[in-house]
Amino acid sequence: MMKSTMLGYVVLGVLALHPAMSAAQTYPERPLTYVVPYAPGGAADVFARQLAQKLGERLGRPVVVENRPGANGNIGSAHVANGAADGYTLLLGSASTITINPHLYGRNMPYDPLKDLQAVSGTHAMANVLVVNNATPYRSVAEVIAAAKLRPGALAYASAGTGNTMHLAGEQFTVSTSRCRPAEICCMCPTRAGHRRSAMCWVARFR
C-alpha cells in the first residue's frame, strides 16, 4: 500500500537571525508566539501545543500558540514570513507550506519559503492512513480496489483540504487504481469523516 508522510518543522522569519539574538544570555526576554497555520483541534495543532509547553519550560518563557488557518497553510505562514523578524515568532512548517504550495499557487504565493523563512528544527512526522466508514463492507485496501473496479467512479474519498498531503495521497491512489474519484473536500472531524457520500477518508496519524 502506498504510504505518504508529512514532515513538520519549526521555522522563523529569515531575518530573525538578528544581531540581538546573539545575546544568548538575555534571549528570550518575553513570551514567544508559535503560529500554527491550521485550525484548532487537528493533529498539527495538538502536537504544536505539546511542543509549545515543553519549549516554554526549556526557555523559561511562555510560548503561545496562535492558530491562523487558511489557504492550505499559506495565511499563517505568510503572517510569519512578512512579520517582524525578531526571533519571537515561530511557525509550524509542513510539506504543504514549504514545498507543495509554491507549485500550487505559483506567482500568487504570498511568501518565498526559501528566502523568507529559516528552518530551525524538524519536529515530527505524520503518516497518512486510509480509513473507511464502518458502514461499508471494506476491510482491506484490496477490497476497496476490487469494489472500485466493479463500480468505476462510484467510490469517493475525502481529505482535509485542497493540496495537502492527504489530498495528494488520495490523488496518487486514484491514479494508481484509476477507479476512484475525489469527494467534496471536508474536515476530518468525527461528524464528517462518517459522511455517507464519502466511502473513504485520508487521515493523518503520528508515528
C-alpha positions in Angstrom: 0.0 0.0 0.0 1.2 3.5 -0.8 2.4 5.5 2.2 2.5 9.3 2.4 4.2 11.2 5.1 4.0 14.8 6.2 7.0 16.3 8.0 6.8 19.1 10.5 9.3 21.9 11.1 9.8 24.8 13.4 10.8 27.8 11.3 11.5 31.5 11.8 11.3 34.6 9.7 14.6 34.5 7.8 15.7 37.9 9.2 15.1 36.5 12.7 18.9 35.8 12.8 19.1 39.3 14.2 22.3 40.5 16.0 20.2 40.9 19.1 19.7 37.1 19.2 23.4 36.7 19.6 23.0 37.8 23.2 22.0 34.3 24.3 22.2 35.3 27.9 19.1 37.5 27.6 17.0 35.8 24.9 14.2 35.3 25.2 13.2 38.4 27.2 9.4 38.0 26.6 6.9 35.3 25.5 7.1 33.8 22.1 4.3 33.2 19.6 4.1 29.8 17.9 1.9 30.2 14.8 0.1 27.1 13.6 -1.3 27.7 10.1 -4.1 25.1 10.6 -7.4 25.1 12.6 -7.5 24.2 16.3 -8.1 20.6 17.3 -6.4 18.9 14.4 -3.3 16.7 14.6 -0.9 19.5 13.8 -2.5 21.8 16.5 -2.4 19.1 19.1 1.2 18.4 18.5 2.1 22.1 18.4 0.5 22.7 21.8 2.5 19.9 23.4 5.7 21.2 21.8 4.9 24.8 22.9 4.5 23.7 26.5 7.8 21.8 26.6 9.6 24.6 24.7 8.3 27.1 27.2 9.6 25.1 30.1 13.0 24.9 28.5 13.2 28.6 27.6 11.6 29.9 30.8 9.1 31.9 28.9 5.6 31.2 27.7 5.2 30.0 24.1 1.7 31.0 23.0 0.1 29.0 20.2 -1.8 31.2 17.7 -3.9 29.4 15.0 -4.1 31.2 11.6 -5.6 28.6 9.3 -6.5 29.0 5.6 -5.2 28.5 2.1 -3.5 25.2 2.9 -1.3 26.9 5.5 -0.4 30.0 3.4 -2.2 32.5 5.6 -0.4 31.7 8.8 2.9 31.1 7.1 2.7 34.5 5.3 2.0 36.1 8.6 5.3 34.9 9.9 7.3 35.4 6.7 6.1 39.0 6.4 6.1 39.8 10.1 8.7 41.2 12.5 11.9 39.2 12.2 12.9 39.4 15.8 13.1 35.7 16.7 9.9 35.8 18.8 7.5 34.3 16.3 7.8 30.7 15.4 5.9 28.8 12.7 4.9 25.2 12.4 6.0 24.5 8.9 5.0 21.4 6.8 5.4 19.8 3.5 2.4 21.8 2.3 3.7 25.3 3.3 7.3 24.7 2.4 7.3 22.5 -0.7 3.8 21.9 -2.1 2.2 25.3 -2.0 4.8 27.1 -4.2 4.0 24.7 -7.0 0.2 25.0 -6.5 0.0 28.8 -6.1 2.9 29.9 -8.3 3.1 33.7 -8.6 0.2 34.0 -6.2 2.3 32.7 -3.3 2.4 35.4 -0.6 5.9 34.4 0.5 9.0 32.6 -0.6 9.7 29.7 1.8 13.4 29.6 0.7 14.1 33.3 1.1 11.6 34.4 3.7 11.8 31.6 6.3 14.6 29.9 8.1 14.3 26.3 9.2 15.2 25.7 12.9 14.5 22.0 13.5 12.5 19.1 12.3 9.8 18.3 14.8 7.6 15.3 13.8 6.4 13.1 11.1 2.8 12.1 10.4 1.9 9.2 8.1 -1.4 9.4 6.2 -3.7 6.5 6.7 -6.6 5.2 4.5 -9.7 4.6 6.6 -13.3 3.7 5.6 -16.7 4.2 7.1 -17.7 1.2 9.4 -20.9 1.0 7.5 -19.1 -0.1 4.3 -18.1 -3.7 3.8 -14.5 -2.9 3.0 -11.9 -4.4 5.4 -8.7 -4.1 3.3 -7.2 -2.0 0.6 -7.6 -4.9 -1.8 -11.4 -5.0 -1.1 -11.6 -1.2 -1.8 -9.8 -1.6 -5.1 -11.9 -4.6 -6.1 -15.1 -2.6 -5.3 -13.8 0.4 -7.4 -13.1 -1.9 -10.3 -16.6 -3.4 -10.1 -18.2 0.1 -10.0 -15.9 2.6 -11.8 -16.4 6.1 -10.5 -18.8 5.1 -7.7 -16.3 5.3 -4.8 -15.2 8.7 -3.4 -12.6 9.9 -0.9 -12.4 12.9 1.3 -9.3 14.8 2.6 -8.7 17.7 4.9 -8.3 20.3 2.2 -7.0 21.0 -1.3 -3.3 20.5 -2.0 -2.2 19.0 1.3 -0.5 15.6 1.7 -3.8 13.8 2.4 -5.3 15.2 -0.8 -2.2 14.3 -2.8 -2.1 10.8 -1.3 -5.7 10.3 -2.4 -4.9 11.5 -5.9 -1.9 9.2 -6.1 -4.1 6.3 -5.0 -6.7 7.4 -7.6 -4.1 7.5 -10.4 -2.6 4.1 -9.4 -6.0 2.5 -9.3 -7.8 4.7 -11.9 -11.1 3.8 -10.3 -11.8 6.4 -7.5 -12.8 10.0 -7.6 -12.4 12.8 -5.1 -15.4 13.6 -3.0 -16.2 17.0 -1.6 -13.3 18.3 0.4 -14.2 18.2 4.1 -12.7 18.5 7.5 -11.5 15.3 9.2 -13.8 15.6 12.2 -15.9 12.7 13.6 -19.2 14.0 12.1 -17.9 14.5 8.6 -15.5 11.5 8.4 -18.5 9.3 8.5 -20.3 11.2 5.8 -22.4 8.8 3.8 -21.3 10.3 0.5 -17.7 9.5 1.2 -16.7 5.9 1.3 -13.0 6.6 2.2 -11.1 9.2 4.0 -7.4 10.0 4.3 -6.4 11.0 7.8 -3.1 11.7 9.5 -1.6 10.0 12.5 1.6 10.5 14.4 4.3 7.9 14.1 
